[in-house]
Amino acid sequence: MAYFARKSLLDDGSSEKEFHLLSFLSAVASLISCFVVSSVPIPMMAVWTQTLGLTTSQTAMTVVSYFGGCVATLLFFARLSNFFGRKPVVLFALLFGAAASLCFSFAETSTGLYVGRFLQGLSCGFASSAAMSWVVDTAPPGKAWLGTALTAAGPNIGLSIGTFFAGLIIAENVLTPAHLFDATVVLLAVIAGFVFASRETMRFGTEALGAVLIPKIAMPRRLWRIFGLSAAGFVGTWGLGSFFQGFSAQLSGLVFGGADALYAAVTYLLLILPNAAAGVLIGRFSPKRVIPVVITIFLVSGTTVFAAIALESAAVFMVAVAFVGACGGATCSTTLKFLLVDTTLRERAGVISALYLSAYVGSGLPNFAVGVLASNASMSVISAGFVVWMAATWLTVMGLYVVMKRNPTPAEALRYRD
């Protein structure tokens, strides 16, 4: 393992810029590809619902299994890259993603889906710590905002790409489901080759192995209130996004009258494409100016989404979902940038992992509730619950924003300067 950490540190400096660019692109590709693979089950839920006879509760529990894998990784192994280096842990992420795809190829019961989604959760958990830190580490000089923006938007870029192509491939019978999952294994293997050839940014043994394996929230004290604001933004927006992950097929049936893989993919893409685009484009702007605007539009548009479902208005649904997706991506990008302003290289993996741990835990709660209450809860009850969820998100984010602006600590004041 130490080889990965030492190789690039000893390389000749003559092609430093090219090597740095390769590393940045490999880091971004690793992050995005893990989420590309994790999105393939989203349109596949329409197929599995028919072939495996999945109930609403079982569908919700596949989402919970995925988030469980993410949480387990971020809780126990979030800072593993501070010992092994970024590259070996990124390779673990790719390996777990490949194992999940092989599991789906042979799944014949809901249990197989739970195992596959759990493995994908492990993959995305490692990507949400090591790969994201590697992206920020290797961002082009003078363009640190790009690393932060891609860190926040990378998962949704991957989800967009994977959902679109998987839905199209399944609907057009280009590949069988088994061959589609085999193709994702090939993709991850190719990305792993580029990772192997890239530059390491964290020296082997920077932190002791025993220290990095101790579960803890690695958040400097000066960042606690800022972290609370960022976590609330991530949890609130991800909670709605995770609902769409599991229930795009059902929602497409209610709104569009079709519930096959292509309709499910289109429904999810209405949310995730604007999310990914806004997450990148908003990166240049000042978080202190953007956060109040986007979180308010998120609340209004999110409420409109569930009103459109009740009214079965496809046009209003499509516009509202696009707005809520864009504002969700903008919220994550700006709150992450707000959090990372003065973090050091050693702090970065722990800070990012703590944020994504809170996001996975918090956003998994509404799906767990849907899974437990599914046999008794109607869509109107679920909709009312999500409206309350989004209102609580707005109150938390805006409350912390106003409190810190009026009575800032030195670290907080730094973020409100012009």
C-alpha positions as CSV (number, residue, x, y, z in Angstrom):
1,M,0.0,0.0,0.0
2,A,2.9,2.4,0.8
3,Y,3.9,2.1,-2.9
4,F,0.8,4.0,-4.0
5,A,1.6,6.9,-1.6
6,R,5.3,7.1,-2.4
7,K,5.3,6.6,-6.2
8,S,4.2,10.1,-7.3
9,L,6.1,11.9,-4.5
10,L,9.3,10.5,-6.0
11,D,8.5,11.1,-9.6
12,D,10.5,13.6,-11.8
13,G,9.1,17.1,-11.8
14,S,9.6,17.7,-15.5
15,S,5.9,16.9,-16.3
16,E,4.5,18.1,-13.1
17,K,1.6,20.1,-14.6
18,E,0.5,17.2,-16.9
19,F,0.7,14.7,-14.0
20,H,-1.3,17.1,-11.8
21,L,-4.0,17.4,-14.4
22,L,-4.1,13.6,-14.9
23,S,-4.5,13.2,-11.1
24,F,-7.3,15.7,-11.0
25,L,-9.2,14.1,-13.9
26,S,-8.7,10.6,-12.3
27,A,-10.0,11.9,-9.0
28,V,-13.1,13.4,-10.7
29,A,-13.6,10.3,-12.8
30,S,-13.4,8.1,-9.8
31,L,-15.9,10.1,-7.9
32,I,-18.4,10.4,-10.7
33,S,-18.0,6.7,-11.8
34,C,-18.9,5.4,-8.4
35,F,-22.2,7.3,-8.5
36,V,-22.8,6.4,-12.2
37,V,-22.7,2.7,-11.1
38,S,-24.9,3.4,-8.0
39,S,-27.6,5.0,-10.2
40,V,-28.2,2.0,-12.5
41,P,-30.6,0.4,-10.0
42,I,-32.8,3.5,-10.1
43,P,-34.5,2.7,-13.5
44,M,-34.0,-1.0,-12.8
45,M,-36.5,-0.7,-9.9
46,A,-39.2,-0.6,-12.5
47,V,-38.0,-4.0,-13.9
48,W,-37.4,-5.5,-10.4
49,T,-40.8,-4.4,-9.2
50,Q,-42.3,-6.6,-11.9
51,T,-39.9,-9.5,-12.0
52,L,-39.3,-9.8,-8.3
53,G,-42.7,-8.5,-7.1
54,L,-41.2,-5.8,-4.9
55,T,-43.5,-4.2,-2.4
56,T,-43.4,-0.4,-1.6
57,S,-41.7,-1.3,1.7
58,Q,-39.1,-3.4,0.0
59,T,-38.4,-0.6,-2.5
60,A,-37.8,1.8,0.4
61,M,-35.5,-0.6,2.2
62,T,-33.3,-0.9,-0.9
63,V,-32.6,2.9,-0.4
64,V,-32.1,2.3,3.3
65,S,-29.6,-0.4,2.5
66,Y,-27.6,1.9,0.3
67,F,-27.5,4.6,2.9
68,G,-26.5,2.1,5.5
69,G,-23.4,1.2,3.5
70,C,-22.5,4.9,3.1
71,V,-23.0,5.5,6.8
72,A,-20.9,2.5,7.9
73,T,-18.0,3.6,5.7
74,L,-18.1,7.3,6.7
75,L,-18.4,6.4,10.4
76,F,-15.6,3.9,10.6
77,F,-13.3,4.5,7.6
78,A,-13.8,8.2,6.8
79,R,-10.2,9.1,7.5
80,L,-8.6,5.9,6.2
81,S,-7.0,7.9,3.3
82,N,-5.0,9.9,5.9
83,F,-3.1,6.6,6.6
84,F,-3.0,4.7,3.3
85,G,-3.2,7.8,1.0
86,R,-6.0,8.8,-1.3
87,K,-5.3,6.4,-4.1
88,P,-5.6,3.0,-2.3
89,V,-8.9,4.0,-0.7
90,V,-10.3,5.3,-4.0
91,L,-9.4,1.8,-5.4
92,F,-11.4,0.2,-2.6
93,A,-14.3,2.4,-3.6
94,L,-14.1,1.2,-7.2
95,L,-13.7,-2.5,-6.0
96,F,-16.8,-2.3,-3.9
97,G,-18.7,-0.8,-6.8
98,A,-17.7,-3.7,-9.1
99,A,-18.7,-6.3,-6.4
100,A,-22.1,-4.6,-6.2
101,S,-22.6,-4.8,-9.9
102,L,-21.7,-8.5,-9.9
103,C,-24.2,-9.1,-7.1
104,F,-27.0,-7.4,-9.1
105,S,-26.2,-9.6,-12.1
106,F,-27.2,-12.7,-10.1
107,A,-29.9,-11.2,-7.8
108,E,-33.1,-13.2,-7.7
109,T,-34.7,-12.0,-4.5
110,S,-35.0,-8.7,-2.6
111,T,-32.2,-9.8,-0.3
112,G,-29.8,-9.8,-3.3
113,L,-30.8,-6.2,-4.0
114,Y,-30.2,-5.2,-0.4
115,V,-26.7,-6.7,-0.5
116,G,-25.9,-5.0,-3.8
117,R,-27.2,-1.7,-2.6
118,F,-25.3,-2.0,0.6
119,L,-22.0,-2.6,-1.3
120,Q,-22.8,0.4,-3.5
121,G,-23.2,2.3,-0.3
122,L,-19.7,1.3,0.8
123,S,-18.4,2.3,-2.6
124,C,-20.0,5.7,-2.5
125,G,-19.0,6.2,1.1
126,F,-15.3,5.7,0.3
127,A,-15.8,8.0,-2.7
128,S,-17.4,10.6,-0.4
129,S,-14.3,10.7,1.7
130,A,-11.1,9.8,-0.2
131,A,-12.2,10.7,-3.8
132,M,-13.7,14.0,-2.8
133,S,-10.6,14.9,-0.8
134,W,-8.5,13.9,-3.7
135,V,-10.5,16.2,-6.0
136,V,-10.0,19.2,-3.7
137,D,-6.3,18.3,-3.2
138,T,-5.6,18.2,-7.0
139,A,-7.8,21.1,-8.2
140,P,-6.0,23.3,-10.8
141,P,-3.9,26.1,-9.3
142,G,-6.0,29.3,-9.1
143,K,-9.2,27.4,-9.6
144,A,-9.8,26.0,-6.1
145,W,-13.6,26.7,-6.6
146,L,-13.6,24.1,-9.4
147,G,-12.5,21.4,-7.0
148,T,-15.1,22.4,-4.4
149,A,-17.9,22.6,-7.0
150,L,-17.1,19.2,-8.5
151,T,-16.9,17.7,-5.0
152,A,-20.5,18.9,-4.3
153,A,-21.8,18.2,-7.8
154,G,-19.9,15.1,-8.7
155,P,-22.3,12.6,-7.2
156,N,-25.2,14.2,-9.0
157,I,-23.3,14.3,-12.3
158,G,-22.7,10.6,-11.9
159,L,-26.3,9.9,-11.0
160,S,-27.5,11.9,-14.0
161,I,-25.3,10.1,-16.4
162,G,-26.0,6.6,-15.0
163,T,-29.7,7.1,-14.8
164,F,-30.0,8.4,-18.3
165,F,-28.0,5.7,-20.0
166,A,-29.3,2.9,-17.9
167,G,-32.9,3.9,-18.5
168,L,-32.3,4.2,-22.3
169,I,-30.4,0.9,-22.5
170,I,-33.0,-1.0,-20.6
171,A,-35.9,0.5,-22.5
172,E,-34.4,-0.1,-25.9
173,N,-33.1,-3.6,-25.0
174,V,-29.6,-2.6,-26.0
175,L,-28.2,-4.8,-23.3
176,T,-29.7,-7.3,-20.9
177,P,-29.7,-6.2,-17.2
178,A,-26.9,-8.7,-16.5
179,H,-24.8,-7.4,-19.4
180,L,-25.4,-3.8,-18.3
181,F,-24.0,-4.5,-14.9
182,D,-21.1,-6.3,-16.4
183,A,-20.4,-3.2,-18.5
184,T,-20.2,-1.1,-15.3
185,V,-17.5,-3.5,-14.0
186,V,-15.5,-2.8,-17.1
187,L,-15.9,1.0,-16.6
188,L,-14.7,0.8,-13.0
189,A,-11.7,-1.3,-14.1
190,V,-10.7,1.3,-16.7
191,I,-11.0,4.1,-14.1
192,A,-8.9,2.1,-11.7
193,G,-6.0,2.0,-14.3
194,F,-6.0,5.8,-14.5
195,V,-6.0,6.0,-10.7
196,F,-3.0,3.7,-10.5
197,A,-1.1,6.0,-12.8
198,S,-2.0,9.2,-11.0
199,R,-0.4,11.3,-8.3
200,E,-0.8,10.7,-4.6
201,T,-1.4,13.8,-2.4
202,M,-1.4,12.3,1.1
203,R,1.8,10.6,2.4
204,F,1.5,7.1,3.7
205,G,1.2,7.1,7.5
206,T,0.3,10.8,7.8
207,E,-1.9,9.7,10.7
208,A,-1.6,6.5,12.7
209,L,-3.9,3.6,11.6
210,G,-5.3,3.2,15.1
211,A,-6.2,6.9,15.2
212,V,-8.0,7.0,11.8
213,L,-10.1,3.9,12.7
214,I,-11.5,5.4,15.8
215,P,-15.0,6.6,14.9
216,K,-15.3,10.3,15.6
217,I,-16.7,13.4,14.0
218,A,-13.5,15.1,12.8
219,M,-14.8,18.6,12.9
220,P,-12.6,21.5,14.3
221,R,-14.4,23.4,17.0
222,R,-14.3,26.7,15.1
223,L,-16.5,25.1,12.3
224,W,-19.3,23.6,14.4
225,R,-22.0,26.2,13.6
226,I,-20.9,26.4,10.0
227,F,-21.0,22.6,9.9
228,G,-24.6,22.7,11.3
229,L,-25.7,25.0,8.5
230,S,-24.0,22.9,5.8
231,A,-25.3,19.7,7.2
232,A,-28.9,21.0,7.3
233,G,-28.6,22.0,3.7
234,F,-27.3,18.6,2.6
235,V,-29.7,16.6,4.7
236,G,-32.8,18.5,3.7
237,T,-32.1,18.5,-0.1
238,W,-30.7,14.9,-0.1
239,G,-33.8,13.7,1.8
240,L,-36.0,14.6,-1.1
241,G,-33.5,13.3,-3.7
242,S,-33.3,10.0,-1.9
243,F,-37.1,9.6,-2.1
244,F,-36.9,10.1,-5.9
245,Q,-34.1,7.5,-6.0
246,G,-36.4,4.8,-4.8
247,F,-39.8,6.0,-6.0
248,S,-39.2,7.5,-9.5
249,A,-41.1,4.6,-11.0
250,Q,-44.1,5.1,-8.8
251,L,-44.1,8.9,-9.2
252,S,-43.9,8.5,-13.0
253,G,-47.0,6.3,-12.9
254,L,-48.9,8.9,-10.9
255,V,-47.9,11.9,-13.0
256,F,-47.2,10.6,-16.5
257,G,-49.2,7.4,-16.5
258,G,-46.2,5.2,-17.3
259,A,-43.9,3.3,-14.9
260,D,-41.4,1.5,-17.0
261,A,-37.6,2.0,-16.8
262,L,-37.5,4.9,-19.2
263,Y,-40.3,6.8,-17.5
264,A,-38.5,6.2,-14.1
265,A,-35.2,7.5,-15.6
266,V,-36.9,10.6,-17.0
267,T,-38.6,11.4,-13.7
268,Y,-35.3,11.1,-11.8
269,L,-33.4,13.1,-14.5
270,L,-35.8,16.0,-14.1
271,L,-34.4,16.3,-10.6
272,I,-30.8,15.3,-10.9
273,L,-29.7,17.0,-14.1
274,P,-30.5,20.6,-12.9
275,N,-29.0,19.6,-9.6
276,A,-25.7,18.6,-11.1
277,A,-25.6,21.6,-13.5
278,A,-26.4,24.2,-10.8
279,G,-23.9,22.6,-8.4
280,V,-21.1,23.4,-10.8
281,L,-22.3,26.7,-12.2
282,I,-23.0,28.2,-8.8
283,G,-19.4,27.5,-7.6
284,R,-18.1,30.9,-8.7
285,F,-20.5,32.9,-6.6
286,S,-20.3,34.0,-3.0
287,P,-22.0,31.5,-0.6
288,K,-23.1,34.3,1.7
289,R,-25.2,35.8,-1.0
290,V,-26.5,32.6,-2.6
291,I,-27.5,30.5,0.4
292,P,-30.6,32.4,1.5
293,V,-31.9,32.6,-2.1
294,V,-31.5,29.0,-3.1
295,I,-32.8,27.5,0.1
296,T,-36.0,29.6,-0.1
297,I,-36.6,28.6,-3.7
298,F,-36.0,25.0,-2.7
299,L,-38.8,25.2,-0.1
300,V,-41.3,26.8,-2.5
301,S,-40.6,24.6,-5.5
302,G,-40.5,21.5,-3.4
303,T,-43.9,22.2,-2.0
304,T,-45.1,22.8,-5.5
305,V,-43.8,19.3,-6.6
306,F,-46.1,17.5,-4.1
307,A,-49.0,19.8,-5.0
308,A,-48.5,18.8,-8.7
309,I,-48.5,15.1,-7.8
310,A,-51.8,15.5,-6.0
311,L,-53.3,17.4,-8.9
312,E,-51.7,15.0,-11.5
313,S,-50.3,18.0,-13.4
314,A,-47.4,16.8,-15.5
315,A,-46.4,20.3,-16.7
316,V,-46.3,21.8,-13.2
317,F,-44.5,18.7,-11.8
318,M,-41.7,18.9,-14.4
319,V,-41.0,22.6,-13.9
320,A,-41.2,22.3,-10.1
321,V,-38.9,19.3,-10.0
322,A,-36.3,21.0,-12.2
323,F,-36.3,24.0,-9.9
324,V,-36.1,21.9,-6.7
325,G,-33.2,20.0,-8.3
326,A,-31.3,23.1,-9.3
327,C,-31.7,24.7,-5.8
328,G,-30.7,21.4,-4.1
329,G,-27.5,21.3,-6.1
330,A,-26.8,25.0,-5.5
331,T,-27.5,24.6,-1.8
332,C,-25.0,21.7,-1.5
333,S,-22.3,23.4,-3.5
334,T,-22.5,26.8,-1.7
335,T,-22.8,25.3,1.8
336,L,-19.8,23.0,1.1
337,K,-17.8,26.0,-0.1
338,F,-18.9,27.9,2.9
339,L,-17.6,25.2,5.2
340,L,-14.2,24.5,3.5
341,V,-13.0,28.1,3.3
342,D,-10.2,27.8,5.8
343,T,-9.7,24.0,6.2
344,T,-6.2,22.5,6.0
345,L,-5.1,19.4,4.0
346,R,-5.2,17.2,7.1
347,E,-8.6,18.5,8.2
348,R,-10.2,18.1,4.8
349,A,-11.0,14.4,4.6
350,G,-12.5,14.4,8.1
351,V,-14.6,17.5,7.5
352,I,-16.0,16.3,4.2
353,S,-16.7,12.9,5.6
354,A,-18.4,14.3,8.6
355,L,-20.6,16.4,6.3
356,Y,-21.5,13.5,4.1
357,L,-22.0,11.1,7.1
358,S,-24.6,13.6,8.4
359,A,-26.2,13.8,5.0
360,Y,-26.5,10.1,4.5
361,V,-27.9,9.5,8.0
362,G,-30.3,12.4,7.9
363,S,-31.6,11.9,4.4
364,G,-32.1,8.2,5.0
365,L,-34.5,8.9,7.8
366,P,-37.6,9.8,5.6
367,N,-37.1,6.7,3.5
368,F,-36.9,4.6,6.6
369,A,-40.1,6.1,7.8
370,V,-41.7,5.5,4.4
371,G,-40.5,1.8,4.5
372,V,-42.0,1.3,8.0
373,L,-45.3,3.2,7.3
374,A,-45.7,2.2,3.7
375,S,-48.5,-0.3,4.3
376,N,-50.7,2.4,5.9
377,A,-49.5,5.7,4.4
378,S,-51.0,7.2,1.3
379,M,-49.1,9.5,-1.1
380,S,-50.9,12.5,0.4
381,V,-49.6,11.6,3.8
382,I,-46.0,11.1,2.4
383,S,-46.3,14.4,0.6
384,A,-47.3,16.3,3.8
385,G,-44.4,14.7,5.6
386,F,-41.9,16.0,3.0
387,V,-43.4,19.5,3.0
388,V,-42.8,19.6,6.8
389,W,-39.3,18.2,6.2
390,M,-38.4,20.9,3.7
391,A,-39.9,23.6,6.0
392,A,-37.7,22.4,8.8
393,T,-34.7,22.5,6.5
394,W,-35.4,26.1,5.6
395,L,-35.8,27.1,9.2
396,T,-32.6,25.5,10.3
397,V,-30.4,26.8,7.5
398,M,-31.8,30.4,7.7
399,G,-31.7,30.4,11.5
400,L,-28.0,29.5,11.6
401,Y,-27.2,31.8,8.8
402,V,-28.8,34.8,10.6
403,V,-27.3,33.9,14.0
404,M,-23.8,33.6,12.6
405,K,-24.1,36.8,10.6
406,R,-25.2,38.8,13.6
407,N,-22.8,37.3,16.2
408,P,-19.9,35.7,14.3
409,T,-16.8,34.0,15.6
410,P,-13.5,34.9,13.8
411,A,-13.9,31.8,11.6
412,E,-17.5,32.8,10.8
413,A,-16.7,36.4,10.2
414,L,-14.2,35.3,7.5
415,R,-17.1,33.8,5.5
416,Y,-19.2,37.0,5.6
417,R,-16.5,39.4,4.4
418,D,-16.8,40.9,0.9
